[in-house]
Amino acid sequence: MWTPQLTALLRSGHPAVAVDLPGHGARADERFTRPGALAVLDVAVRGCAEPPLLVGLSLGGYTSLAYAAEHPGRVAGVLLAGCSTEIKGKPLGLYRRASRVVTRALHIGGDDWSVVEDMLASMAGYSPLTDLRRVDVPVWLVNGRRDPLRLDERRYVGSRPGVRLHVVRRAGHDVNMHAPVAFNRVLLDALHALAPRERLAPVLG
């Protein structure tokens, strides 16, 4: 899913690493837990010579924000896509119930709904706005205009100074794949803003 970004970063001279969170890609057989996902990011971040730009989409965005809040000084900045909604309380319950209907209708995951259930369960009690107020690095928000998970983006922007919002036209939730050129422009601009004379290494999750 990060191929368009990895290609653009390589062409621009930025070393980068894309990781699979538990329940995804090479880790598809692992149960997703928040501590497990944060541990994956920690290994990748610690492998960078300098604090990286942490980039996350959807669940990866929520996890990246949580990591940055819990580990001050380990990242240079955070770019968050498709995660500008506080999914808790009644909205979380609705998402959890809807996930079963959608996955069954689309025949996703066979008879195993554990990945979706684990991911939504991990959001219980989590407030991204609280973590956003805690981070001490620059933050970029990139959302597709058709993304349903941008309900609270204005609250995100107002939560602390310096949060930059980019809404991409004709893009949905997977904004980095729907509009790779627009997404890459924001990504490269963020890297340049953080380290104009260096080749900062982003971590994508």
ABEGO torsion letter per residue (X at the ends): XAAAAAAAAAAAGBBBBBBBBBGBEAAAABBBBAAAAAAAAAAAAAABABBBBBBBBEAAAAAAAAAAAABBGABABBBBBGAABBBBEAAAAAAAAAAAAAAAAAGBGEABAAAAAAAAAAABGBBAAAAAAABABBBBBBBBAABAAAAAAAAAAAABBGBBBBBBBGBBABAAAABAAAAAAAAAAAAAAABAABBBBBBBX
